[in-house]
Amino acid sequence: MQSTKTPTRNDKRAYKMTIGVRTRLIALSVIIKQSLQWQSTLYLKFDYARKAFETIWSLLHH
């Protein structure tokens, strides 16, 4: 039986801290492949890009 509960922000998989980068990249890859197969438009939004680049930049300089 499927739940009829509408997901809240905290329920969304992307906001759970237990999911690693590898899992998120695999999920993104699957979404992109399905979009290509279905020939549908796909819009992506990446949050925290600034923080990610700052982290990478600081790691490269150490």
Z-matrix of the N, CA and C atoms (Angstrom, degrees):
N
C 1 1.446
C 2 1.529 1 108.99
N 3 1.313 2 116.58 1 132.07
C 4 1.451 3 121.19 2 -178.74
C 5 1.520 4 110.68 3 -86.14
N 6 1.310 5 114.15 4 146.15
C 7 1.456 6 120.21 5 177.42
C 8 1.522 7 109.23 6 -79.95
N 9 1.314 8 116.48 7 141.00
C 10 1.461 9 120.73 8 178.45
C 11 1.518 10 110.94 9 -98.89
N 12 1.331 11 116.78 10 4.87
C 13 1.453 12 121.46 11 -179.47
C 14 1.524 13 109.81 12 -68.31
N 15 1.319 14 116.71 13 132.27
C 16 1.449 15 121.64 14 176.10
C 17 1.521 16 108.66 15 -77.67
N 18 1.339 17 117.91 16 129.01
C 19 1.461 18 118.97 17 -178.42
C 20 1.524 19 111.72 18 -65.26
N 21 1.295 20 116.06 19 140.40
C 22 1.456 21 121.29 20 174.85
C 23 1.514 22 108.37 21 -97.85
N 24 1.301 23 116.53 22 174.25
C 25 1.467 24 121.01 23 -179.07
C 26 1.529 25 111.06 24 -56.60
N 27 1.318 26 117.25 25 -39.67
C 28 1.461 27 120.51 26 -178.08
C 29 1.520 28 112.42 27 -72.62
N 30 1.330 29 117.73 28 -20.48
C 31 1.460 30 121.17 29 -179.79
C 32 1.522 31 112.38 30 -81.46
N 33 1.309 32 117.09 31 -19.82
C 34 1.460 33 120.25 32 -175.21
C 35 1.518 34 110.28 33 -68.02
N 36 1.296 35 115.81 34 138.73
C 37 1.456 36 123.18 35 -175.56
C 38 1.532 37 112.10 36 -59.52
N 39 1.306 38 117.83 37 -36.51
C 40 1.464 39 120.72 38 -175.91
C 41 1.521 40 112.46 39 -65.30
N 42 1.307 41 118.13 40 -21.49
C 43 1.456 42 120.71 41 -176.27
C 44 1.521 43 113.04 42 -96.19
N 45 1.310 44 118.02 43 -2.71
C 46 1.457 45 120.10 44 179.28
C 47 1.524 46 109.15 45 -83.70
N 48 1.298 47 116.26 46 130.74
C 49 1.456 48 121.60 47 -175.43
C 50 1.530 49 112.90 48 -73.28
N 51 1.320 50 118.74 49 -14.21
C 52 1.455 51 120.95 50 -175.38
C 53 1.525 52 113.29 51 -80.57
N 54 1.296 53 118.08 52 -10.28
C 55 1.463 54 121.27 53 -177.47
C 56 1.523 55 108.82 54 -92.51
N 57 1.319 56 115.83 55 128.99
C 58 1.451 57 120.88 56 -176.33
C 59 1.517 58 113.41 57 -85.74
N 60 1.304 59 114.12 58 172.07
C 61 1.463 60 121.44 59 -179.26
C 62 1.519 61 110.70 60 -61.86
N 63 1.325 62 117.51 61 -42.47
C 64 1.466 63 121.25 62 -178.97
C 65 1.526 64 110.96 63 -58.89
N 66 1.318 65 116.92 64 -44.62
C 67 1.465 66 121.38 65 179.97
C 68 1.521 67 110.70 66 -63.43
N 69 1.315 68 116.75 67 -40.79
C 70 1.471 69 120.42 68 179.19
C 71 1.522 70 111.19 69 -66.56
N 72 1.331 71 117.13 70 -39.15
C 73 1.463 72 120.07 71 178.27
C 74 1.524 73 111.73 72 -66.79
N 75 1.314 74 117.11 73 -38.31
C 76 1.469 75 120.57 74 176.73
C 77 1.523 76 109.92 75 -63.93
N 78 1.324 77 116.91 76 -44.65
C 79 1.468 78 120.68 77 178.78
C 80 1.524 79 110.60 78 -61.48
N 81 1.327 80 117.17 79 -42.80
C 82 1.458 81 121.20 80 178.44
C 83 1.522 82 110.79 81 -62.60
N 84 1.314 83 117.01 82 -41.12
C 85 1.462 84 121.54 83 178.02
C 86 1.523 85 111.39 84 -60.57
N 87 1.318 86 116.79 85 -43.78
C 88 1.472 87 121.43 86 178.79
C 89 1.525 88 110.13 87 -63.02
N 90 1.315 89 117.17 88 -43.74
C 91 1.469 90 121.27 89 -179.92
C 92 1.523 91 110.60 90 -61.94
N 93 1.321 92 117.43 91 -43.87
C 94 1.464 93 121.10 92 179.85
C 95 1.524 94 110.84 93 -64.69
N 96 1.328 95 117.28 94 -44.09
C 97 1.472 96 120.83 95 178.93
C 98 1.522 97 111.44 96 -61.71
N 99 1.328 98 117.48 97 -42.34
C 100 1.464 99 120.66 98 178.76
C 101 1.520 100 110.88 99 -65.16
N 102 1.312 101 117.06 100 -39.71
C 103 1.458 102 120.47 101 178.33
C 104 1.526 103 110.73 102 -61.97
N 105 1.331 104 116.65 103 -40.84
C 106 1.465 105 120.29 104 177.87
C 107 1.524 106 111.40 105 -66.58
N 108 1.329 107 117.13 106 -41.82
C 109 1.464 108 121.00 107 178.95
C 110 1.522 109 111.30 108 -62.96
N 111 1.312 110 115.88 109 -40.56
C 112 1.465 111 120.57 110 -178.03
C 113 1.525 112 112.20 111 -84.52
N 114 1.329 113 116.30 112 -3.60
C 115 1.463 114 122.97 113 -178.22
C 116 1.524 115 110.74 114 51.74
N 117 1.318 116 114.70 115 46.92
C 118 1.463 117 120.11 116 -179.96
C 119 1.525 118 109.81 117 -112.52
N 120 1.309 119 114.95 118 155.97
C 121 1.453 120 120.93 119 177.96
C 122 1.522 121 109.23 120 -74.04
N 123 1.305 122 115.94 121 136.60
C 124 1.461 123 121.07 122 -179.92
C 125 1.519 124 108.65 123 -125.07
N 126 1.319 125 115.96 124 125.43
C 127 1.453 126 121.95 125 176.58
C 128 1.522 127 108.18 126 -110.19
N 129 1.310 128 116.37 127 129.34
C 130 1.457 129 121.37 128 179.79
C 131 1.520 130 109.59 129 -119.42
N 132 1.309 131 115.38 130 142.59
C 133 1.459 132 120.63 131 176.12
C 134 1.522 133 107.22 132 -130.25
N 135 1.313 134 115.67 133 124.64
C 136 1.452 135 120.76 134 179.76
C 137 1.524 136 108.89 135 -108.67
N 138 1.306 137 115.41 136 115.77
C 139 1.457 138 121.22 137 177.18
C 140 1.518 139 109.70 138 -89.02
N 141 1.273 140 115.50 139 159.35
C 142 1.459 141 122.92 140 176.06
C 143 1.521 142 113.17 141 63.02
N 144 1.310 143 117.60 142 26.10
C 145 1.463 144 120.61 143 178.87
C 146 1.523 145 110.25 144 -63.10
N 147 1.308 146 116.86 145 -39.48
C 148 1.462 147 120.35 146 179.91
C 149 1.527 148 110.45 147 -60.65
N 150 1.315 149 116.26 148 -46.86
C 151 1.460 150 120.37 149 179.79
C 152 1.531 151 110.62 150 -63.06
N 153 1.318 152 116.57 151 -40.93
C 154 1.464 153 120.37 152 179.71
C 155 1.521 154 110.69 153 -62.05
N 156 1.329 155 117.01 154 -45.49
C 157 1.456 156 119.74 155 -179.97
C 158 1.522 157 111.72 156 -67.20
N 159 1.335 158 117.35 157 -36.66
C 160 1.462 159 120.07 158 176.56
C 161 1.526 160 110.63 159 -63.46
N 162 1.327 161 116.53 160 -39.57
C 163 1.462 162 120.62 161 179.05
C 164 1.524 163 110.65 162 -64.95
N 165 1.322 164 116.48 163 -46.68
C 166 1.469 165 120.76 164 179.09
C 167 1.523 166 110.13 165 -62.28
N 168 1.328 167 116.16 166 -43.93
C 169 1.458 168 121.28 167 -179.25
C 170 1.527 169 110.88 168 -60.30
N 171 1.331 170 116.11 169 -44.18
C 172 1.469 171 119.06 170 -179.52
C 173 1.533 172 111.03 171 -67.60
N 174 1.326 173 117.66 172 -35.05
C 175 1.464 174 120.27 173 177.71
C 176 1.526 175 111.63 174 -67.19
N 177 1.317 176 116.49 175 -37.09
C 178 1.460 177 120.13 176 -179.76
C 179 1.524 178 112.31 177 -69.75
N 180 1.315 179 116.56 178 -27.93
C 181 1.466 180 120.36 179 -177.84
C 182 1.522 181 113.47 180 -89.07
N 183 1.311 182 118.05 181 1.11
C 184 1.477 183 120.28 182 179.82
C 185 1.496 184 110.79 183 -106.12
